[in-house]
Each structure stands twice: as C-alpha cells, then as structure tokens.
Amino acid sequence: MSYYNIQGLKLTDLATQFGTPLYVYDADKIIEKISILRDSFQNVNLKIKYACKANTNISILKLMRKHGVEIDVVSPQELQLALLAGYEGSQITFTPSGVSFDEIEYAAEAGTRINLDNLDVLEKFGQKYGNTKPALIRLKPHVFGGGNEKIMTAHPESKFGISIHQKEEILEIVKKYDIKIIGLHQHTGSDVKNADAFMKAATAILDIAQYFKDLEIIDLGGGFKVPYQEGDSVTDMKEVGKVLTHDFLEFCKSYGRELQLWFEPGKFLVSEAGTFLANTNVVKIDPIKNFIGIDSGLNHLGRPMMYGSFHDIFNASNEDDSIQENYRVVGYICETDTFSWTPEGKQGERLMNKTKAGDVIAIKNAGAYCFSMSSQYNSRLRPAEVLVLDGKAHLIRERETFEDILKNQVVLDIFDV
Ligand SMILES: *Cc1c(COP(=O)(O)O)cnc(C)c1O
C-alpha cells in the first residue's frame, strides 16, 4: 500500500538506511502539483513562483527550476540560495515584509523583481532608481482569507502590503519619480479554502490596476489549501482557475495588453510531498492516556504547536490494523510538544495500529514549513533530508552534528581560572 512507501521504497527501510528523525520528500508529488496548477490556468500566460520559505533545500529549488517553476524569496539569504540553485535574478521575486532598505537595494542590484510593500520604501526606491529598475507593489486588498488569524495576510489589520485605500498616495509617488511599476501583487494568506477570497482579492487588484500604465504582471500570491486528512475541503483549483481566468482575460482586454498571471504557492507545491519519520522511544501506558514518545519534537516539526495544524500520523512499522489503540503522539522536548492535534485544533489522540518502542512513526504533510522552521532548541540536532527521485532515495541534507551546535559560540576562558 502506497501509505507505507514512497515510489516503492518502504518508509521503514528509509528510516533504517538514513536514520531518524528524517524528512523524506517525494519528487513525483511535487511534479504532480505543478501540473495541477498549470492545468488549471491553461488559457493565461501563467508563471509559478515557488514561495521557497516553505522548503529551502537547494535540491528542491533545483527540482522546481528544472520543471519551469520560478521562485519567490523573502530574505537576502533565500535570494542567495535561489542563485545557488541556478536561478537568474530576473526569475526571482523578492517579497519581504518590513525589511531595511539595504535589503531592497541588494535585491535590486541582483536584478530581481521586487514587491514594495510600504509607501516609505516606494518613495526611497523612486529616489534611488527613478525609472531605471522595474518594481511591483504589494497591495493589501482588505479581504479575509486564511486558515486562522496567524496566517491571514490581507485583512484590514494585516501588516502586509500597502492598503488599496492609499491608491492616491501610491500614484503620487509613482508619478513623482516616474517609477516603472510592472506589476501588482497581493497574498491573501495561507490555507485559503474558498475561491471566493481569491476572487475578492483579484477583483480589488484588477480594479486598481487600470491606474498603472506599465503593467506586465498581476501577482495573486499563494495560500492554496492542501488536504491534511481524508475528506478535507481544499482549494478547488479547477474552479479558481476557471473563474480567475475569465476575470483576468476580461481585464487584459480592457487594459489593452496581455499580462502575465503570477502565483506564489509554497505549501501547495511541497506540503504533501513530505513525510517525517521518527522512531518510537517510549510507549507510556498511563491511567489517563497512552502516549507515544518519538525522537523528535517541536524543534523539528513545530506546526502543530504553533498553528494547531492537523497532520496524519501512523505507525509505519505495523500494517496490521486488527489491534488499534488511541495514542497521544508527543515529542522529547521539555515543553508540551504534541503532534497529534484534532481536526478541531485541540491536542488529542489518534487511533493507530498497536505501537511498541522501536516502531517508526510517520507524519504526513511534512514538506512545507517543517524543516524550514526547525531549530536547535534543547540543543538537539536538526534531522537529515532525503529526496526520492525516479524511485531512488538521495540524501539532500546531512543530519546535524554536535559541531553545528557549537558553531558560532564564543567560549570565554575567563571562567576557567
Ligand atoms: C508565504 C508566502 C507565500 C506562500 O504561502 P503558502 O500558504 O505556502 O502558499 C506566498 N507569497 C508570499 C508573499 C508569502 O509570504
């Protein structure tokens, strides 16, 4: 059953070969998701810009590049990773939030496309570059969309983007410095289910777009919701594609030019490709609950504790479902670090095949915002990463060693005397 293997490789064999904890990514899944997105927007000039903060492993970035996906970065370091992966400046979009102008300059010199998200920065950009460097503007369309408040980015109180209600100020600055605004951008948030939120945001952007004369791009961000469990409601890409394509082409007609439509999905492209493997250290049978304690914690996979996110969890070592128990799956960090949250966003238990110490536990949807948000908390080592490509497992990041924990520590010998 495909549940227990990736491209024919058994999860338990991967755990034995590379050790645990381990991130495993299925390249086929990523390629499939790219196709789904492309197929949903066949009639427009579509560009996919992978929001790489979801997973910045360079081999993943190279895989994206090989499949014609460009890239969205949010820091100078991500920009450098993109260059290392072989992207040219013009294929990179820089969409930071509240960064210093130095970073904007760095990205401009590297030839990237920059999303300016502050009036003050727009003004500085105009002063420095006039019409010599193209730029995009990140707008805040005042729409509500996203799985929960922490991951909504386009509502009225959001810190992201320049409010569409400041249209006059934007246009004044653009005119004053003759800034070449080649695109308008918005990103609604993450886990956006309903096509409706995308439509509202798109409508707001397209309404304001007519006031900019140099447009080549409409960038509608990312945030497509992916399934976390069976029966999960997800973004209906075909529906979003159909409705947005219609509105977008209508706009292009009235604008008098065919524009590019950009999306910057992160989670959509990589979340489902990732499976996290950990070893069962202990099974604690307790009067109140049964716990499975694994050799990992919120230091490696923090989304459940941070967002209350649901991840499917199963025992990869025991396919026999005749005996099942309810377990709370927890980590080894000295904090509450529960992996098994309920769909309602509470810490809870999962009905799993009987588990004993030494069994390999698999956590699904571990491709996005998992390794990239990991830390060395409790002075624990970060996991290794493996990419399964054409039926073969490739190590794409070595497990950390104690050297990595010591790195950059300056040890004072003052205390030794
Ligand atoms: C994080 C981010 C994305 C990707 O969001 P997902 O929910 O992973 O699709 C897209 N655009 C911008 C500007 C972002 O910051």
The ligand as a Tripos MOL2 file, in Angstrom:
@<TRIPOS>MOLECULE
LIG
   15    15     1     0     0
SMALL
NO_CHARGES

@<TRIPOS>ATOM
      1 C1          4.4800   32.6210    2.4840 C.3       1 LIG1
      2 C2          4.1260   33.3160    1.2380 C.ar      1 LIG1
      3 C3          3.5380   32.6310    0.1710 C.ar      1 LIG1
      4 C4          3.1930   31.1640    0.2320 C.3       1 LIG1
      5 O1          2.1430   30.8470    1.0680 O.3       1 LIG1
      6 P1          1.5900   29.3440    1.0620 P.3       1 LIG1
      7 O2          0.4950   29.3280    2.0470 O.co2     1 LIG1
      8 O3          2.7250   28.4620    1.4630 O.co2     1 LIG1
      9 O4          1.1450   29.0520   -0.3210 O.co2     1 LIG1
     10 C5          3.2760   33.3350   -0.9840 C.ar      1 LIG1
     11 N1          3.5640   34.6530   -1.0970 N.ar      1 LIG1
     12 C6          4.1290   35.3340   -0.0920 C.ar      1 LIG1
     13 C7          4.4370   36.7620   -0.2770 C.3       1 LIG1
     14 C8          4.4220   34.7040    1.0940 C.ar      1 LIG1
     15 O5          4.9750   35.4010    2.1050 O.3       1 LIG1
@<TRIPOS>BOND
     1     1     2 1
     2     2     3 ar
     3     2    14 ar
     4     3     4 1
     5     3    10 ar
     6     4     5 1
     7     5     6 1
     8     6     7 2
     9     6     8 1
    10     6     9 1
    11    10    11 ar
    12    11    12 ar
    13    12    13 1
    14    12    14 ar
    15    14    15 1
@<TRIPOS>SUBSTRUCTURE
     1 LIG1         1 GROUP 0 **** ****
